[in-house]
């Protein structure tokens, strides 16, 4: 397959992987991928995942890519809290949770950071449509719980103050009933204590 034919078939793909290529052409010559990388037509994100070099990338595109290159996963933790304007925007990498092993992929696009959670805690996310793709991101309340579950050092009100949480945004956007309902599913007394301290901090700030 020539590159222009390939480009026509995959032009609407935000990124594409080897499995998708094989669905369209099961006899595809893998040497073409190396050739096209050398010519600067495509770039490898990670093993078996590629993107066209001229593809415009914004933060939401990175969310979709994060979902795709390591599954199952959804955007959560610091990245989601920043997305919801709950913490300052400076976030290291695109953070997600996964029921697979904890992993970090350092790529030319960004660092993609995945933290492991139990499979029974893989809930509380939504699908968001953007342009031609849909990405998975935690509900605000689940992002909060994921963060405090995986970062147990933030346990006192003084620790919580270091996060520089947007108090007004928290009060306006967080559904406390949903937060507590989700919290029950974690069945974790230590987490419940940390969330109780968080709520106290918000209410008395």
N, C-alpha and C positions, 0 to 999 in steps of 0.2 A: 504494500500500500504506500502510495506517495504521500508526502506530508500534507499537501493541499487537500487530498481526499480525507485524510485523517482529521485535519482541522475542521472541515465541513461537518463531519460526523460528531465531533466532540466539542464544537465551539460553544455550545450552550451549557457545557459542564463547568461548574465552578472549579473543580479539580477532578481528576480521573485516576482510576487505579487499574491494575493489570487484569483483575477479574472483569471489569466493565469492557476493557479492550477485547478480551477473549469472547465475550458475549456477542460482540459485533463481528469479530474476525478471529475464529478459533485457531487459524493457521498464521496469525500475526507473527512476524519475525522480530523477536525481542532486540535484535541488533539495531533496529531502527531507532529505538528509544535512546540508546547510547549515541548513535549518530546525530540525532536531533538535539540532544543535550550539548554535544560538542559544537554544533552550529548555532546554539543559542535560541533554538525554537521553543524548547520546553525546559523546565527545571524540575528536579526531583525534590519533593518535600521530605519524604522518608521512604523506606523500602516499599516499592511497588505503587507509590502514590506520586502523581505528577501534576503540574500546572503549566499552562501556556505562559511563556515569558512576558508577553504583553498584557497579561490579565491585570486589571486594576483591583487592588486589594484594600479593603477597609476593615475596620474592626469586626463588623458583623460577618464579613466573609471569613475572617479568621475563626469566628465562632463555629461556622459550618465546617470548616476544614478540621478544626479540633474534634468535632463530633465524628467526623468521617475517618480520620487516620488512626483512631484507637477506639474500638467499640466493645461494649456499649459505654457511652459516656455522655455527660451533659455539662454545660458551663455552670460553675458554682464558685464557692469560696470567694477570694478577694476580687476576682474579675466580675463576678455577678454582683457583689456588694457595691463595686464601683459603678457598674451598669445602672444600678438602681439609685445612684447618687447617695448611698449611705456612708461611704467612706471616700476620702480624697482619691483623685483619679490615678495617681501614680501606682501602678501595679506591675509587678515583675512577671511577665509572661502571661499566657492565656491559661487560666486555671480551671480544671474540671475535676469531677469525681467519676470514678469508674468502679465496677464490680470486679474488674481485672486487677492485676498487680500494679502497684505504684510505679509510674514511669515518668521520665522527662525526655522530650525530644527537642534537641537544639537544632533549629533549622534557619535557613536564610530569611524566612518570613517572621519568625518569632520563636520563643521558647514555649513549647506546649507542655504544661505540667498537669499530671494526673495523679490524684490521691485515691487510694483504695478505700471503699466502704463495703460493708456486708451487702450481699445481694438483696436482703430483705429491706435495706434502707435505700434502695435504688428507686425512689419515688419522689413526687413533689416537684416535677419539672413540667414545662409546657413547650409546645411547638410554636415558633414564631416565624411567620412568613416574611421574607425579605427578598425583593426582586424575584429571581428565578429559583431561589432555594429556601429551605426551611431549616432552622437550627433549634436545638434543644437547650433550654436554659432553666435553671432552678427558679421556682417561685421565690419571691423575696424571703418569705419565712423559712423555706427550706435551705436557702443559701446561708442564712444566719445560723441555723442548726448545724449544717454541714461544717461551717467554719469553726464553731465552738466545740463541736465533737472532735474534729481533727486537730485542733489547737488547744489542748487542755491547759496550757500555761496561762491563757487568758481567763482567770478564774475569780479574781477579786475586782471590786469596783475601780481600784487604782489601775489594774491591768487593762480593764475595759476602756478607761479614759485615754490610754495610749493609742487606741484605734482612731481617735478623733471622729467619732460617729456623728453624723448630721442629725442632731436631736429632733429638729422640726420635721425632717423628712421621715424619720423613724415613726414619730407620732402620727403623721399624716398617712403614711403608706403601709405600715405593718398592721396586718389583721391579727390581733393578739389571740383571738379564738383559734384561728388556723395554726398559729405558732404553737399553742399549747396542745392542739390536737395532733399535730405532727410530732411534737415532743414525746407524747405518750408512746408513739410507735418505736422510738429509740430504746425505751425501757432501760434507761441509764440514769441512775440516781445522781452521779457526778455531773452529768450534763444538765440535769434538771436544776441542780444547785447553781451552776454557772449561768443558766438562762434566768433564774430567779434574781441573781445579782445584776444581770444585764437590765432587767425590767426595773429593778430598784434604782439603778443608775439613771435610766431614762426618765423615770418619774420624778426624781429629785434633782435632776440637772437644772 
